[in-house]
Amino acid sequence: MTDTPPRNPLFLERRSYRRRRIADAGRLLPVAGLFLFLVPVLWRPETGGPAGTAASGVYLFAVWFGLIAGGALLSRALVRPEDPPPAIRPPEAPQEPRR
Amino acid sequence: MISLNLIIAVCLAYVLLLFVIAALAERRAANGRLGWLRSPVVYTLSLSIYCTAWTFYGAVGYASRSGLEFATIYLGPTLVMVGWLWLLRKLVSIGRTQKITSIADLISSRYGKSNLLGVLVTLLAVVGTTPYIALQLQSVALSFAVFAPAASDTPAALDRTALIVAAGLTVFTILFGTRRLDANEQHHGVVMAIALEAVVKLVALLAVGVFVVWGVADGPADIFDRIEASPIAEWRVDTGRWVTLIFLAGAALICLPRMFQVMVVENSDERHLATASWAFPLYLFLMSLFVIPIAVVGMSTLPGENPDLYVLTLPLRLNAEWLALLSFLGGFSSATSMVIVAAIAVSTMVSNHIVMPIWLALRKDGAMMSGDVRDTVLMARRVSIGAVLLLGYLYFHLSGSGAALAAIGLISFAGVVQVLPALVGGLFWRGATRTGAAGGLVIGFAVWAYTLFLPSFGVSAVMPAEMLANGPFGLAALRPQALLGISGVDPLVHAVFWSMTLNTTVFVVLSLLSFPGPLERVQGAEFVNIFAHRSAAQGWSRSAAEAEDLLAMAQRIIGPAEAQTMFQRAAAEQGKGGYLPDTTPAFLERLERQLAGSVGAATAHAMVGQMTGETAVTVEDLMAVADETAQMMEYSNQLEAKSAELGRTARQLRDVNEKLTQLSIQKDSFLSQISHELRTPMTSIRAFSEILMEGGANESERRRFAHIIHDETIRLTRLLDDLLDLSVLENGQVTLNRAVVSLSEVIDRAIASTVPPGTERGFEIRRTPEAERLQVDTDPDRLAQVFINLISNARKYCAAPEPSLRIVVSDQGGAVTVDFIDNGHGIPASGQTMIFEKFARLTDQARAGGAGLGLAICREVMAKLGGAITYLPGQGGAAFRVTVPRAEARAA
């Protein structure tokens, strides 16, 4: 009876699929971050870009914080399902009626 | 005004607090109650040693000179941390699996536990770390001087302070960094202390920032305006420097020995990295948040003062003395935590890769002789810590305190990132070899020293000004700061560009050209595929070592209790009692890894090698292992095949057994049947003959009785004929009168004898005369007998309302098949295997009128004729296929 399929395969597959896509997003995040961090070097005061230290600083720190927030969301989503394995498993038997 | 004495008192109190915290943490850890000592928060905070005094004081100074460029130093690490799934996860995983003790150990371990690489990386680390430690000493000395009377702000006074600080840090580091030789090289006390320091420096910098933004200025809007009006209002970041610095800082996060120490070696749970991946960037973010405001306010408030000390001097000059004290503590924390961890990391490398190999080589009988290795290792570390700090002090002493903090930090970064190609290549490319790694390291290191490190001491300090300006021997293409005539580039960008390019190129080319040794290939596969299989590498194949000697050695390195526990467990796993397991390759591998946690992979390998009489795994050994594996696989394949064959045989046996059982039942029923069959006619014959003997019957009755007796005798005779026939056929005593005949003739004869004209009872026989025009080589009488049997069976058993029989003849090449298909019920599948057996009858015997020998005789006949008779299922009724060999020569 070991080769019977899991009781709730669709549910599990969706979850692991989602996990992989989250990991993909996590890998892409630094790439996006690098791109955004490199944008300021293209700004030129003569073309009207926000070239001042103050404005650029606000931009940099905003992107920076965005990266941190994105990283936090993704890494939490990535770690969470591993922590409680019983939560993934569907209940083996119908719950006993409470008295 | 805060007095210098108060500062010294606060410093001592603070150091005492660190001692207490570290001691408490050590005690907790010793009791096994790790708990929050090893939480993601502590892990993240320990990473904050990235932010040294260079960050605490230097970032503001840097921002005052170059504006936002300072942020690159934190943006690079942010990207690397956020992208932890790319590299850091693998790095930490390998570090934990292989019990890596330092970055030199990692490189050495990856490239076949090569000590050469270990030494190279160690030297690189020492050279790269020394300026950095000098930088910390300088910043602490400068910050002390701020509080001191003006007269003490002389080089000599700074020097003295630096020396005292270096000595104090040496004591602390030795106390908590080399208390014992851990199996996995983790220092709970130190980690706890630096976590506390991380909090102190963050709080201090944030406090100064808040003070500046809301105390001095009127909130963020005012700060924004002040930045716009300041000397750094314009974005003056050089594109090349921006990109280079982001890369440099990101790479340094991985390559700096102290970062490797806290991130990989001290990591206790890989999941902590997931938290640190965003929490550490957040820490950096907060540390950087107020840098520009502090710089701008400092520049406008304290023109002419050293911008590297604004964090301290701003609150002090604005009479926020307690804030200045906090700020001082923050800077002190930043410097001390960095120095402590860097000293531990570098001393581990020095003792494992330089001192231990020399020590092992000096003692010819090696690790086997008496004497506690642990003491030697610990002593080597203590001396190394002292030496590293002394070097840092000497660098500070020699270079003077003139150079800006940021410049020294960046030179140091550029030095240590020379490890990057070998590290990343080793983690992702199995083709990376030791030769390539060593070549790349040497070239990168040399180029870095030539283009950046040596010129950094100042013109004519190490390099003559003449050489700097015109190149060595007047070769302009080799000018240190303009290689190949690329001039006008920032010296740092120039150095990083050339060193990394040449380093990577040499690494790749030499890797492609060279051939890795066996152990190197094993380790390479292990590292690159860390997530695929986390099994131990096959390092030891023969095991000449005595378990007792190994235990003696292990006790001296990892301590008696731990060694005994380990040996006992290993013995138990092998199913043995006591402390001495068999020295299997697996056990040796495990032991080596355990030892590697204390003395590094290369040394551990060498020690176990000495014990076992091998210095390395030879190709022959690996071949032997591979052969063994191949044999095992072949054997297992054979076993599998045999098991399948056994399964088949068992299935056949089961079928045969079933058949035998059924036959036995059939035979039993036949015995009763045959006696019944014989008895019934005998009974009537006896009864009627008795009547005839009594003579009471008239003429017509007598004739009738005689007729019955005759009929019954014929029945008996037929039964006995059948039995005799079958017996003859089975014993092979039959003689066949072979002839070549037309098949249609035989079928004609058979039909004629089964269906005498006039007795037709609506039984239709359909034939295909044109197909029957085939010549067969057979005994016509015997074949006709088979056909007769089949046709009469069909007549007897076909239960259809309009019974009909199709006779289908087809030419199958070498043989002719004749199918007899009726339109009745057919024969159930359960009976199909039995009908050709003797005495088998499916229906009740009353209707059958035979003893069930017909088909059995048919089968024997066909076998004798070289053909066959089979039941043909799925034809809509009972169907029998007779296969008759063809007359070869006359095939038409």
Boltz contact constraints between the chains, C-beta under 6 A:
constraints:
  - contact:
      token1: [A, 23]
      token2: [B, 85]
      max_distance: 6.0
  - contact:
      token1: [A, 26]
      token2: [B, 85]
      max_distance: 6.0
  - contact:
      token1: [A, 27]
      token2: [B, 85]
      max_distance: 6.0
  - contact:
      token1: [A, 29]
      token2: [B, 82]
      max_distance: 6.0
  - contact:
      token1: [A, 30]
      token2: [B, 79]
      max_distance: 6.0
  - contact:
      token1: [A, 30]
      token2: [B, 82]
      max_distance: 6.0
  - contact:
      token1: [A, 30]
      token2: [B, 83]
      max_distance: 6.0
  - contact:
      token1: [A, 33]
      token2: [B, 79]
      max_distance: 6.0
  - contact:
      token1: [A, 34]
      token2: [B, 79]
      max_distance: 6.0
  - contact:
      token1: [A, 37]
      token2: [B, 75]
      max_distance: 6.0
  - contact:
      token1: [A, 41]
      token2: [B, 239]
      max_distance: 6.0
  - contact:
      token1: [A, 41]
      token2: [B, 242]
      max_distance: 6.0
  - contact:
      token1: [A, 51]
      token2: [B, 235]
      max_distance: 6.0
  - contact:
      token1: [A, 52]
      token2: [B, 233]
      max_distance: 6.0
  - contact:
      token1: [A, 53]
      token2: [B, 67]
      max_distance: 6.0
  - contact:
      token1: [A, 53]
      token2: [B, 68]
      max_distance: 6.0
  - contact:
      token1: [A, 53]
      token2: [B, 227]
      max_distance: 6.0
  - contact:
      token1: [A, 53]
      token2: [B, 232]
      max_distance: 6.0
  - contact:
      token1: [A, 53]
      token2: [B, 233]
      max_distance: 6.0
  - contact:
      token1: [A, 53]
      token2: [B, 235]
      max_distance: 6.0
  - contact:
      token1: [A, 54]
      token2: [B, 224]
      max_distance: 6.0
  - contact:
      token1: [A, 54]
      token2: [B, 227]
      max_distance: 6.0
  - contact:
      token1: [A, 54]
      token2: [B, 228]
      max_distance: 6.0
  - contact:
      token1: [A, 56]
      token2: [B, 68]
      max_distance: 6.0
  - contact:
      token1: [A, 56]
      token2: [B, 235]
      max_distance: 6.0
  - contact:
      token1: [A, 57]
      token2: [B, 68]
      max_distance: 6.0
  - contact:
      token1: [A, 57]
      token2: [B, 292]
      max_distance: 6.0
  - contact:
      token1: [A, 60]
      token2: [B, 71]
      max_distance: 6.0
  - contact:
      token1: [A, 64]
      token2: [B, 285]
      max_distance: 6.0
  - contact:
      token1: [A, 67]
      token2: [B, 82]
      max_distance: 6.0
  - contact:
      token1: [A, 68]
      token2: [B, 278]
      max_distance: 6.0
  - contact:
      token1: [A, 68]
      token2: [B, 281]
      max_distance: 6.0
  - contact:
      token1: [A, 68]
      token2: [B, 282]
      max_distance: 6.0
  - contact:
      token1: [A, 71]
      token2: [B, 82]
      max_distance: 6.0
  - contact:
      token1: [A, 71]
      token2: [B, 277]
      max_distance: 6.0
  - contact:
      token1: [A, 71]
      token2: [B, 278]
      max_distance: 6.0
  - contact:
      token1: [A, 72]
      token2: [B, 278]
      max_distance: 6.0
  - contact:
      token1: [A, 75]
      token2: [B, 274]
      max_distance: 6.0
  - contact:
      token1: [A, 75]
      token2: [B, 277]
      max_distance: 6.0
  - contact:
      token1: [A, 75]
      token2: [B, 278]
      max_distance: 6.0
  - contact:
      token1: [A, 79]
      token2: [B, 271]
      max_distance: 6.0
  - contact:
      token1: [A, 79]
      token2: [B, 274]
      max_distance: 6.0
